[in-house]
């Protein structure tokens, strides 16, 4: 009896070739999520004073947020993209930035309305993405990418106690950066919803 050259159906369906969730990109993402509570604790532990814990917390946030994009780029380059990674990556971003914003508001260094506006937008858009994910994902716009960068810079700038080196005028810089982050957050959120609405309307027209 000859042995068939083609693999059995189970293997042909990619069962053996399916990418494992236990890979380096996903591990990096999980580490970012796990670092968030440690970062928040370090920031709040001494009441936000400009001691070594404040500097360590700021450095930890900067290192964690700097890995945003590294896990995704590595997954694409090595062919390790997984559904779990797609789910965890935005969660990691929101946990880090959300934790930082809430902590800064608790320390009364950032108005609560700023934190609420940013979190409502980020959480709302993330939930919406998960709801419509079966209908296709809207790619991140250039404005969305700029928003993420400005948010990261603004939060990092607010976390590092640069006023101890340069004086109180640094708070004006913090305010300008955070204002830019809020404006971009709101604008890109509205633009995302507009693009999503146009996409759904176009699909209905073709149906």
PyMOL CGO cylinders between C-alpha atoms (Angstrom):
from pymol import cmd
from pymol.cgo import CYLINDER

trace = [
    CYLINDER, 0.00, 0.00, 0.00, 1.42, 3.34, -0.99, 0.3, 1, 1, 1, 1, 1, 1,
    CYLINDER, 1.42, 3.34, -0.99, 1.69, 6.17, 1.51, 0.3, 1, 1, 1, 1, 1, 1,
    CYLINDER, 1.69, 6.17, 1.51, -0.24, 9.28, 0.42, 0.3, 1, 1, 1, 1, 1, 1,
    CYLINDER, -0.24, 9.28, 0.42, 1.91, 12.32, -0.28, 0.3, 1, 1, 1, 1, 1, 1,
    CYLINDER, 1.91, 12.32, -0.28, -0.63, 14.78, 1.11, 0.3, 1, 1, 1, 1, 1, 1,
    CYLINDER, -0.63, 14.78, 1.11, -0.94, 15.35, 4.84, 0.3, 1, 1, 1, 1, 1, 1,
    CYLINDER, -0.94, 15.35, 4.84, -4.11, 14.32, 6.67, 0.3, 1, 1, 1, 1, 1, 1,
    CYLINDER, -4.11, 14.32, 6.67, -6.90, 16.92, 6.85, 0.3, 1, 1, 1, 1, 1, 1,
    CYLINDER, -6.90, 16.92, 6.85, -6.12, 17.97, 10.43, 0.3, 1, 1, 1, 1, 1, 1,
    CYLINDER, -6.12, 17.97, 10.43, -2.58, 18.92, 9.51, 0.3, 1, 1, 1, 1, 1, 1,
    CYLINDER, -2.58, 18.92, 9.51, -3.71, 20.58, 6.32, 0.3, 1, 1, 1, 1, 1, 1,
    CYLINDER, -3.71, 20.58, 6.32, -5.96, 22.85, 8.34, 0.3, 1, 1, 1, 1, 1, 1,
    CYLINDER, -5.96, 22.85, 8.34, -2.91, 24.23, 10.05, 0.3, 1, 1, 1, 1, 1, 1,
    CYLINDER, -2.91, 24.23, 10.05, -3.31, 22.54, 13.42, 0.3, 1, 1, 1, 1, 1, 1,
    CYLINDER, -3.31, 22.54, 13.42, 0.40, 21.68, 13.59, 0.3, 1, 1, 1, 1, 1, 1,
    CYLINDER, 0.40, 21.68, 13.59, 1.45, 25.04, 12.17, 0.3, 1, 1, 1, 1, 1, 1,
    CYLINDER, 1.45, 25.04, 12.17, -0.80, 27.17, 14.37, 0.3, 1, 1, 1, 1, 1, 1,
    CYLINDER, -0.80, 27.17, 14.37, 1.19, 29.86, 16.15, 0.3, 1, 1, 1, 1, 1, 1,
    CYLINDER, 1.19, 29.86, 16.15, 1.41, 29.25, 19.88, 0.3, 1, 1, 1, 1, 1, 1,
    CYLINDER, 1.41, 29.25, 19.88, 0.23, 31.97, 22.24, 0.3, 1, 1, 1, 1, 1, 1,
    CYLINDER, 0.23, 31.97, 22.24, 3.35, 31.27, 24.29, 0.3, 1, 1, 1, 1, 1, 1,
    CYLINDER, 3.35, 31.27, 24.29, 5.79, 33.39, 22.31, 0.3, 1, 1, 1, 1, 1, 1,
    CYLINDER, 5.79, 33.39, 22.31, 8.12, 36.33, 22.92, 0.3, 1, 1, 1, 1, 1, 1,
    CYLINDER, 8.12, 36.33, 22.92, 5.88, 39.15, 21.58, 0.3, 1, 1, 1, 1, 1, 1,
    CYLINDER, 5.88, 39.15, 21.58, 2.98, 38.04, 23.80, 0.3, 1, 1, 1, 1, 1, 1,
    CYLINDER, 2.98, 38.04, 23.80, 5.36, 37.69, 26.74, 0.3, 1, 1, 1, 1, 1, 1,
    CYLINDER, 5.36, 37.69, 26.74, 6.51, 41.30, 26.27, 0.3, 1, 1, 1, 1, 1, 1,
    CYLINDER, 6.51, 41.30, 26.27, 2.88, 42.43, 26.20, 0.3, 1, 1, 1, 1, 1, 1,
    CYLINDER, 2.88, 42.43, 26.20, 2.06, 40.50, 29.38, 0.3, 1, 1, 1, 1, 1, 1,
    CYLINDER, 2.06, 40.50, 29.38, 5.10, 41.97, 31.13, 0.3, 1, 1, 1, 1, 1, 1,
    CYLINDER, 5.10, 41.97, 31.13, 3.88, 45.47, 30.24, 0.3, 1, 1, 1, 1, 1, 1,
    CYLINDER, 3.88, 45.47, 30.24, 0.51, 44.69, 31.85, 0.3, 1, 1, 1, 1, 1, 1,
    CYLINDER, 0.51, 44.69, 31.85, 2.15, 43.26, 34.97, 0.3, 1, 1, 1, 1, 1, 1,
    CYLINDER, 2.15, 43.26, 34.97, 4.42, 46.29, 35.32, 0.3, 1, 1, 1, 1, 1, 1,
    CYLINDER, 4.42, 46.29, 35.32, 1.45, 48.67, 35.49, 0.3, 1, 1, 1, 1, 1, 1,
    CYLINDER, 1.45, 48.67, 35.49, 0.42, 47.99, 39.12, 0.3, 1, 1, 1, 1, 1, 1,
    CYLINDER, 0.42, 47.99, 39.12, 4.06, 48.08, 40.23, 0.3, 1, 1, 1, 1, 1, 1,
    CYLINDER, 4.06, 48.08, 40.23, 4.51, 51.43, 38.51, 0.3, 1, 1, 1, 1, 1, 1,
    CYLINDER, 4.51, 51.43, 38.51, 1.36, 52.86, 40.12, 0.3, 1, 1, 1, 1, 1, 1,
    CYLINDER, 1.36, 52.86, 40.12, 2.44, 51.64, 43.56, 0.3, 1, 1, 1, 1, 1, 1,
    CYLINDER, 2.44, 51.64, 43.56, 5.89, 53.20, 43.18, 0.3, 1, 1, 1, 1, 1, 1,
    CYLINDER, 5.89, 53.20, 43.18, 4.34, 56.50, 42.12, 0.3, 1, 1, 1, 1, 1, 1,
    CYLINDER, 4.34, 56.50, 42.12, 1.86, 56.64, 45.00, 0.3, 1, 1, 1, 1, 1, 1,
    CYLINDER, 1.86, 56.64, 45.00, 4.00, 55.01, 47.70, 0.3, 1, 1, 1, 1, 1, 1,
    CYLINDER, 4.00, 55.01, 47.70, 5.60, 58.23, 48.94, 0.3, 1, 1, 1, 1, 1, 1,
    CYLINDER, 5.60, 58.23, 48.94, 2.75, 60.53, 48.02, 0.3, 1, 1, 1, 1, 1, 1,
    CYLINDER, 2.75, 60.53, 48.02, 4.31, 61.44, 44.69, 0.3, 1, 1, 1, 1, 1, 1,
    CYLINDER, 4.31, 61.44, 44.69, 7.27, 63.18, 46.31, 0.3, 1, 1, 1, 1, 1, 1,
    CYLINDER, 7.27, 63.18, 46.31, 10.28, 63.73, 44.09, 0.3, 1, 1, 1, 1, 1, 1,
    CYLINDER, 10.28, 63.73, 44.09, 12.37, 61.04, 45.77, 0.3, 1, 1, 1, 1, 1, 1,
    CYLINDER, 12.37, 61.04, 45.77, 13.93, 57.98, 44.20, 0.3, 1, 1, 1, 1, 1, 1,
    CYLINDER, 13.93, 57.98, 44.20, 10.60, 56.16, 43.98, 0.3, 1, 1, 1, 1, 1, 1,
    CYLINDER, 10.60, 56.16, 43.98, 9.16, 58.96, 41.83, 0.3, 1, 1, 1, 1, 1, 1,
    CYLINDER, 9.16, 58.96, 41.83, 12.14, 58.81, 39.48, 0.3, 1, 1, 1, 1, 1, 1,
    CYLINDER, 12.14, 58.81, 39.48, 12.02, 55.01, 39.40, 0.3, 1, 1, 1, 1, 1, 1,
    CYLINDER, 12.02, 55.01, 39.40, 8.29, 55.03, 38.64, 0.3, 1, 1, 1, 1, 1, 1,
    CYLINDER, 8.29, 55.03, 38.64, 8.79, 57.52, 35.81, 0.3, 1, 1, 1, 1, 1, 1,
    CYLINDER, 8.79, 57.52, 35.81, 11.64, 55.46, 34.35, 0.3, 1, 1, 1, 1, 1, 1,
    CYLINDER, 11.64, 55.46, 34.35, 9.59, 52.26, 34.61, 0.3, 1, 1, 1, 1, 1, 1,
    CYLINDER, 9.59, 52.26, 34.61, 6.68, 53.88, 32.76, 0.3, 1, 1, 1, 1, 1, 1,
    CYLINDER, 6.68, 53.88, 32.76, 8.94, 55.21, 30.02, 0.3, 1, 1, 1, 1, 1, 1,
    CYLINDER, 8.94, 55.21, 30.02, 10.58, 51.81, 29.52, 0.3, 1, 1, 1, 1, 1, 1,
    CYLINDER, 10.58, 51.81, 29.52, 7.22, 50.02, 29.51, 0.3, 1, 1, 1, 1, 1, 1,
    CYLINDER, 7.22, 50.02, 29.51, 5.56, 52.44, 27.10, 0.3, 1, 1, 1, 1, 1, 1,
    CYLINDER, 5.56, 52.44, 27.10, 8.64, 52.40, 24.86, 0.3, 1, 1, 1, 1, 1, 1,
    CYLINDER, 8.64, 52.40, 24.86, 8.05, 48.71, 24.21, 0.3, 1, 1, 1, 1, 1, 1,
    CYLINDER, 8.05, 48.71, 24.21, 4.69, 49.61, 22.65, 0.3, 1, 1, 1, 1, 1, 1,
    CYLINDER, 4.69, 49.61, 22.65, 5.14, 48.62, 19.04, 0.3, 1, 1, 1, 1, 1, 1,
    CYLINDER, 5.14, 48.62, 19.04, 8.13, 46.39, 19.74, 0.3, 1, 1, 1, 1, 1, 1,
    CYLINDER, 8.13, 46.39, 19.74, 5.95, 43.38, 20.50, 0.3, 1, 1, 1, 1, 1, 1,
    CYLINDER, 5.95, 43.38, 20.50, 3.76, 43.97, 17.45, 0.3, 1, 1, 1, 1, 1, 1,
    CYLINDER, 3.76, 43.97, 17.45, 6.70, 44.55, 15.11, 0.3, 1, 1, 1, 1, 1, 1,
    CYLINDER, 6.70, 44.55, 15.11, 8.44, 41.44, 16.42, 0.3, 1, 1, 1, 1, 1, 1,
    CYLINDER, 8.44, 41.44, 16.42, 5.29, 39.35, 16.00, 0.3, 1, 1, 1, 1, 1, 1,
    CYLINDER, 5.29, 39.35, 16.00, 4.86, 40.45, 12.39, 0.3, 1, 1, 1, 1, 1, 1,
    CYLINDER, 4.86, 40.45, 12.39, 8.53, 39.97, 11.55, 0.3, 1, 1, 1, 1, 1, 1,
    CYLINDER, 8.53, 39.97, 11.55, 8.72, 36.48, 13.04, 0.3, 1, 1, 1, 1, 1, 1,
    CYLINDER, 8.72, 36.48, 13.04, 5.25, 35.38, 11.95, 0.3, 1, 1, 1, 1, 1, 1,
    CYLINDER, 5.25, 35.38, 11.95, 4.05, 35.16, 15.56, 0.3, 1, 1, 1, 1, 1, 1,
    CYLINDER, 4.05, 35.16, 15.56, 0.84, 37.18, 15.26, 0.3, 1, 1, 1, 1, 1, 1,
    CYLINDER, 0.84, 37.18, 15.26, -1.94, 35.67, 17.39, 0.3, 1, 1, 1, 1, 1, 1,
    CYLINDER, -1.94, 35.67, 17.39, -5.49, 36.62, 18.31, 0.3, 1, 1, 1, 1, 1, 1,
    CYLINDER, -5.49, 36.62, 18.31, -4.40, 36.75, 21.95, 0.3, 1, 1, 1, 1, 1, 1,
    CYLINDER, -4.40, 36.75, 21.95, -1.68, 39.24, 21.08, 0.3, 1, 1, 1, 1, 1, 1,
    CYLINDER, -1.68, 39.24, 21.08, -4.15, 41.42, 19.20, 0.3, 1, 1, 1, 1, 1, 1,
    CYLINDER, -4.15, 41.42, 19.20, -6.39, 41.38, 22.27, 0.3, 1, 1, 1, 1, 1, 1,
    CYLINDER, -6.39, 41.38, 22.27, -3.71, 42.02, 24.89, 0.3, 1, 1, 1, 1, 1, 1,
    CYLINDER, -3.71, 42.02, 24.89, -1.72, 44.75, 23.12, 0.3, 1, 1, 1, 1, 1, 1,
    CYLINDER, -1.72, 44.75, 23.12, -4.36, 47.53, 23.35, 0.3, 1, 1, 1, 1, 1, 1,
    CYLINDER, -4.36, 47.53, 23.35, -5.21, 46.38, 26.87, 0.3, 1, 1, 1, 1, 1, 1,
    CYLINDER, -5.21, 46.38, 26.87, -1.57, 46.83, 27.90, 0.3, 1, 1, 1, 1, 1, 1,
    CYLINDER, -1.57, 46.83, 27.90, -1.53, 50.35, 26.48, 0.3, 1, 1, 1, 1, 1, 1,
    CYLINDER, -1.53, 50.35, 26.48, -4.73, 51.33, 28.25, 0.3, 1, 1, 1, 1, 1, 1,
    CYLINDER, -4.73, 51.33, 28.25, -3.66, 49.82, 31.57, 0.3, 1, 1, 1, 1, 1, 1,
    CYLINDER, -3.66, 49.82, 31.57, -0.34, 51.69, 31.51, 0.3, 1, 1, 1, 1, 1, 1,
    CYLINDER, -0.34, 51.69, 31.51, -1.63, 55.08, 30.40, 0.3, 1, 1, 1, 1, 1, 1,
    CYLINDER, -1.63, 55.08, 30.40, -4.83, 54.76, 32.43, 0.3, 1, 1, 1, 1, 1, 1,
    CYLINDER, -4.83, 54.76, 32.43, -2.91, 53.84, 35.55, 0.3, 1, 1, 1, 1, 1, 1,
    CYLINDER, -2.91, 53.84, 35.55, -0.58, 56.80, 35.07, 0.3, 1, 1, 1, 1, 1, 1,
    CYLINDER, -0.58, 56.80, 35.07, -3.43, 59.27, 34.52, 0.3, 1, 1, 1, 1, 1, 1,
    CYLINDER, -3.43, 59.27, 34.52, -5.43, 58.04, 37.51, 0.3, 1, 1, 1, 1, 1, 1,
    CYLINDER, -5.43, 58.04, 37.51, -2.35, 58.14, 39.75, 0.3, 1, 1, 1, 1, 1, 1,
    CYLINDER, -2.35, 58.14, 39.75, -1.50, 61.69, 38.65, 0.3, 1, 1, 1, 1, 1, 1,
    CYLINDER, -1.50, 61.69, 38.65, -5.07, 62.75, 39.40, 0.3, 1, 1, 1, 1, 1, 1,
    CYLINDER, -5.07, 62.75, 39.40, -4.96, 61.10, 42.82, 0.3, 1, 1, 1, 1, 1, 1,
    CYLINDER, -4.96, 61.10, 42.82, -1.79, 63.09, 43.50, 0.3, 1, 1, 1, 1, 1, 1,
    CYLINDER, -1.79, 63.09, 43.50, -3.69, 66.22, 42.38, 0.3, 1, 1, 1, 1, 1, 1,
    CYLINDER, -3.69, 66.22, 42.38, -1.12, 66.85, 39.68, 0.3, 1, 1, 1, 1, 1, 1,
    CYLINDER, -1.12, 66.85, 39.68, -3.63, 66.38, 36.87, 0.3, 1, 1, 1, 1, 1, 1,
    CYLINDER, -3.63, 66.38, 36.87, -7.29, 67.51, 36.81, 0.3, 1, 1, 1, 1, 1, 1,
    CYLINDER, -7.29, 67.51, 36.81, -9.71, 64.62, 37.02, 0.3, 1, 1, 1, 1, 1, 1,
    CYLINDER, -9.71, 64.62, 37.02, -11.64, 65.85, 33.99, 0.3, 1, 1, 1, 1, 1, 1,
    CYLINDER, -11.64, 65.85, 33.99, -8.53, 65.32, 31.83, 0.3, 1, 1, 1, 1, 1, 1,
    CYLINDER, -8.53, 65.32, 31.83, -8.20, 61.75, 33.05, 0.3, 1, 1, 1, 1, 1, 1,
    CYLINDER, -8.20, 61.75, 33.05, -11.91, 61.06, 32.55, 0.3, 1, 1, 1, 1, 1, 1,
    CYLINDER, -11.91, 61.06, 32.55, -12.00, 62.50, 29.01, 0.3, 1, 1, 1, 1, 1, 1,
    CYLINDER, -12.00, 62.50, 29.01, -9.00, 60.46, 27.90, 0.3, 1, 1, 1, 1, 1, 1,
    CYLINDER, -9.00, 60.46, 27.90, -10.15, 57.24, 29.57, 0.3, 1, 1, 1, 1, 1, 1,
    CYLINDER, -10.15, 57.24, 29.57, -13.70, 57.49, 28.22, 0.3, 1, 1, 1, 1, 1, 1,
    CYLINDER, -13.70, 57.49, 28.22, -12.34, 57.89, 24.71, 0.3, 1, 1, 1, 1, 1, 1,
    CYLINDER, -12.34, 57.89, 24.71, -9.76, 55.10, 24.99, 0.3, 1, 1, 1, 1, 1, 1,
    CYLINDER, -9.76, 55.10, 24.99, -12.00, 52.57, 26.72, 0.3, 1, 1, 1, 1, 1, 1,
    CYLINDER, -12.00, 52.57, 26.72, -14.97, 53.44, 24.51, 0.3, 1, 1, 1, 1, 1, 1,
    CYLINDER, -14.97, 53.44, 24.51, -13.05, 53.00, 21.26, 0.3, 1, 1, 1, 1, 1, 1,
    CYLINDER, -13.05, 53.00, 21.26, -11.46, 49.78, 22.51, 0.3, 1, 1, 1, 1, 1, 1,
    CYLINDER, -11.46, 49.78, 22.51, -14.86, 48.31, 23.39, 0.3, 1, 1, 1, 1, 1, 1,
    CYLINDER, -14.86, 48.31, 23.39, -16.26, 49.40, 20.03, 0.3, 1, 1, 1, 1, 1, 1,
    CYLINDER, -16.26, 49.40, 20.03, -13.37, 47.67, 18.23, 0.3, 1, 1, 1, 1, 1, 1,
    CYLINDER, -13.37, 47.67, 18.23, -14.10, 44.42, 20.01, 0.3, 1, 1, 1, 1, 1, 1,
    CYLINDER, -14.10, 44.42, 20.01, -17.83, 44.70, 19.23, 0.3, 1, 1, 1, 1, 1, 1,
    CYLINDER, -17.83, 44.70, 19.23, -17.32, 45.15, 15.47, 0.3, 1, 1, 1, 1, 1, 1,
    CYLINDER, -17.32, 45.15, 15.47, -14.16, 43.05, 15.11, 0.3, 1, 1, 1, 1, 1, 1,
    CYLINDER, -14.16, 43.05, 15.11, -16.02, 40.38, 13.11, 0.3, 1, 1, 1, 1, 1, 1,
    CYLINDER, -16.02, 40.38, 13.11, -16.99, 43.00, 10.56, 0.3, 1, 1, 1, 1, 1, 1,
    CYLINDER, -16.99, 43.00, 10.56, -13.40, 44.04, 10.00, 0.3, 1, 1, 1, 1, 1, 1,
    CYLINDER, -13.40, 44.04, 10.00, -10.95, 46.24, 11.85, 0.3, 1, 1, 1, 1, 1, 1,
    CYLINDER, -10.95, 46.24, 11.85, -10.40, 49.88, 10.95, 0.3, 1, 1, 1, 1, 1, 1,
    CYLINDER, -10.40, 49.88, 10.95, -6.69, 50.50, 10.63, 0.3, 1, 1, 1, 1, 1, 1,
    CYLINDER, -6.69, 50.50, 10.63, -5.12, 53.02, 12.97, 0.3, 1, 1, 1, 1, 1, 1,
    CYLINDER, -5.12, 53.02, 12.97, -4.94, 56.40, 11.28, 0.3, 1, 1, 1, 1, 1, 1,
    CYLINDER, -4.94, 56.40, 11.28, -1.89, 58.64, 11.21, 0.3, 1, 1, 1, 1, 1, 1,
    CYLINDER, -1.89, 58.64, 11.21, -3.70, 60.93, 13.62, 0.3, 1, 1, 1, 1, 1, 1,
    CYLINDER, -3.70, 60.93, 13.62, -4.25, 58.03, 15.99, 0.3, 1, 1, 1, 1, 1, 1,
    CYLINDER, -4.25, 58.03, 15.99, -0.56, 57.16, 15.94, 0.3, 1, 1, 1, 1, 1, 1,
    CYLINDER, -0.56, 57.16, 15.94, 0.39, 60.79, 16.57, 0.3, 1, 1, 1, 1, 1, 1,
    CYLINDER, 0.39, 60.79, 16.57, -2.13, 60.87, 19.43, 0.3, 1, 1, 1, 1, 1, 1,
    CYLINDER, -2.13, 60.87, 19.43, -0.49, 57.86, 21.04, 0.3, 1, 1, 1, 1, 1, 1,
    CYLINDER, -0.49, 57.86, 21.04, 2.96, 59.43, 20.79, 0.3, 1, 1, 1, 1, 1, 1,
    CYLINDER, 2.96, 59.43, 20.79, 1.79, 62.78, 22.20, 0.3, 1, 1, 1, 1, 1, 1,
    CYLINDER, 1.79, 62.78, 22.20, -0.06, 61.02, 25.03, 0.3, 1, 1, 1, 1, 1, 1,
    CYLINDER, -0.06, 61.02, 25.03, 3.04, 59.02, 25.92, 0.3, 1, 1, 1, 1, 1, 1,
    CYLINDER, 3.04, 59.02, 25.92, 5.29, 62.08, 25.84, 0.3, 1, 1, 1, 1, 1, 1,
    CYLINDER, 5.29, 62.08, 25.84, 2.83, 64.19, 27.87, 0.3, 1, 1, 1, 1, 1, 1,
    CYLINDER, 2.83, 64.19, 27.87, 2.40, 61.54, 30.55, 0.3, 1, 1, 1, 1, 1, 1,
    CYLINDER, 2.40, 61.54, 30.55, 6.14, 60.82, 30.70, 0.3, 1, 1, 1, 1, 1, 1,
    CYLINDER, 6.14, 60.82, 30.70, 6.85, 64.54, 31.03, 0.3, 1, 1, 1, 1, 1, 1,
    CYLINDER, 6.85, 64.54, 31.03, 4.30, 64.81, 33.85, 0.3, 1, 1, 1, 1, 1, 1,
    CYLINDER, 4.30, 64.81, 33.85, 5.79, 61.84, 35.69, 0.3, 1, 1, 1, 1, 1, 1,
    CYLINDER, 5.79, 61.84, 35.69, 9.43, 62.91, 35.65, 0.3, 1, 1, 1, 1, 1, 1,
    CYLINDER, 9.43, 62.91, 35.65, 9.97, 65.55, 38.40, 0.3, 1, 1, 1, 1, 1, 1,
    CYLINDER, 9.97, 65.55, 38.40, 11.82, 67.93, 36.11, 0.3, 1, 1, 1, 1, 1, 1,
    CYLINDER, 11.82, 67.93, 36.11, 10.63, 70.90, 38.17, 0.3, 1, 1, 1, 1, 1, 1,
    CYLINDER, 10.63, 70.90, 38.17, 13.25, 69.96, 40.75, 0.3, 1, 1, 1, 1, 1, 1,
    CYLINDER, 13.25, 69.96, 40.75, 15.90, 70.69, 38.13, 0.3, 1, 1, 1, 1, 1, 1,
    CYLINDER, 15.90, 70.69, 38.13, 14.45, 73.43, 35.92, 0.3, 1, 1, 1, 1, 1, 1,
    CYLINDER, 14.45, 73.43, 35.92, 12.02, 75.17, 38.25, 0.3, 1, 1, 1, 1, 1, 1,
    CYLINDER, 12.02, 75.17, 38.25, 8.26, 75.74, 38.27, 0.3, 1, 1, 1, 1, 1, 1,
    CYLINDER, 8.26, 75.74, 38.27, 8.09, 76.98, 34.67, 0.3, 1, 1, 1, 1, 1, 1,
    CYLINDER, 8.09, 76.98, 34.67, 8.23, 73.33, 33.64, 0.3, 1, 1, 1, 1, 1, 1,
    CYLINDER, 8.23, 73.33, 33.64, 4.58, 73.02, 34.74, 0.3, 1, 1, 1, 1, 1, 1,
    CYLINDER, 4.58, 73.02, 34.74, 3.64, 75.27, 31.81, 0.3, 1, 1, 1, 1, 1, 1,
    CYLINDER, 3.64, 75.27, 31.81, 5.30, 72.81, 29.45, 0.3, 1, 1, 1, 1, 1, 1,
    CYLINDER, 5.30, 72.81, 29.45, 3.43, 69.97, 31.14, 0.3, 1, 1, 1, 1, 1, 1,
    CYLINDER, 3.43, 69.97, 31.14, 0.17, 71.85, 30.64, 0.3, 1, 1, 1, 1, 1, 1,
    CYLINDER, 0.17, 71.85, 30.64, 0.82, 72.50, 26.96, 0.3, 1, 1, 1, 1, 1, 1,
    CYLINDER, 0.82, 72.50, 26.96, 1.72, 68.87, 26.27, 0.3, 1, 1, 1, 1, 1, 1,
    CYLINDER, 1.72, 68.87, 26.27, -1.30, 67.52, 28.16, 0.3, 1, 1, 1, 1, 1, 1,
    CYLINDER, -1.30, 67.52, 28.16, -3.62, 69.98, 26.41, 0.3, 1, 1, 1, 1, 1, 1,
    CYLINDER, -3.62, 69.98, 26.41, -2.31, 68.78, 23.05, 0.3, 1, 1, 1, 1, 1, 1,
    CYLINDER, -2.31, 68.78, 23.05, -2.86, 65.18, 24.18, 0.3, 1, 1, 1, 1, 1, 1,
    CYLINDER, -2.86, 65.18, 24.18, -6.47, 65.88, 25.18, 0.3, 1, 1, 1, 1, 1, 1,
    CYLINDER, -6.47, 65.88, 25.18, -7.25, 67.69, 21.92, 0.3, 1, 1, 1, 1, 1, 1,
    CYLINDER, -7.25, 67.69, 21.92, -5.76, 64.89, 19.81, 0.3, 1, 1, 1, 1, 1, 1,
    CYLINDER, -5.76, 64.89, 19.81, -7.52, 62.26, 21.93, 0.3, 1, 1, 1, 1, 1, 1,
    CYLINDER, -7.52, 62.26, 21.93, -10.94, 63.81, 21.39, 0.3, 1, 1, 1, 1, 1, 1,
    CYLINDER, -10.94, 63.81, 21.39, -10.37, 64.64, 17.71, 0.3, 1, 1, 1, 1, 1, 1,
    CYLINDER, -10.37, 64.64, 17.71, -9.05, 61.19, 16.76, 0.3, 1, 1, 1, 1, 1, 1,
    CYLINDER, -9.05, 61.19, 16.76, -11.86, 59.54, 18.71, 0.3, 1, 1, 1, 1, 1, 1,
    CYLINDER, -11.86, 59.54, 18.71, -14.50, 61.46, 16.80, 0.3, 1, 1, 1, 1, 1, 1,
    CYLINDER, -14.50, 61.46, 16.80, -12.65, 60.79, 13.53, 0.3, 1, 1, 1, 1, 1, 1,
    CYLINDER, -12.65, 60.79, 13.53, -12.54, 57.07, 14.30, 0.3, 1, 1, 1, 1, 1, 1,
    CYLINDER, -12.54, 57.07, 14.30, -16.29, 56.96, 14.89, 0.3, 1, 1, 1, 1, 1, 1,
    CYLINDER, -16.29, 56.96, 14.89, -16.89, 58.98, 11.71, 0.3, 1, 1, 1, 1, 1, 1,
    CYLINDER, -16.89, 58.98, 11.71, -14.77, 56.61, 9.62, 0.3, 1, 1, 1, 1, 1, 1,
    CYLINDER, -14.77, 56.61, 9.62, -16.50, 53.61, 11.21, 0.3, 1, 1, 1, 1, 1, 1,
    CYLINDER, -16.50, 53.61, 11.21, -19.93, 55.08, 10.43, 0.3, 1, 1, 1, 1, 1, 1,
    CYLINDER, -19.93, 55.08, 10.43, -18.94, 55.76, 6.81, 0.3, 1, 1, 1, 1, 1, 1,
    CYLINDER, -18.94, 55.76, 6.81, -17.58, 52.23, 6.46, 0.3, 1, 1, 1, 1, 1, 1,
    CYLINDER, -17.58, 52.23, 6.46, -20.78, 50.66, 7.76, 0.3, 1, 1, 1, 1, 1, 1,
    CYLINDER, -20.78, 50.66, 7.76, -22.88, 52.91, 5.54, 0.3, 1, 1, 1, 1, 1, 1,
    CYLINDER, -22.88, 52.91, 5.54, -20.83, 51.90, 2.48, 0.3, 1, 1, 1, 1, 1, 1,
    CYLINDER, -20.83, 51.90, 2.48, -21.28, 48.20, 3.29, 0.3, 1, 1, 1, 1, 1, 1,
    CYLINDER, -21.28, 48.20, 3.29, -25.04, 48.65, 3.60, 0.3, 1, 1, 1, 1, 1, 1,
    CYLINDER, -25.04, 48.65, 3.60, -25.13, 50.42, 0.24, 0.3, 1, 1, 1, 1, 1, 1,
    CYLINDER, -25.13, 50.42, 0.24, -23.34, 47.49, -1.40, 0.3, 1, 1, 1, 1, 1, 1,
    CYLINDER, -23.34, 47.49, -1.40, -25.54, 44.88, 0.28, 0.3, 1, 1, 1, 1, 1, 1,
]
cmd.load_cgo(trace, "trace")
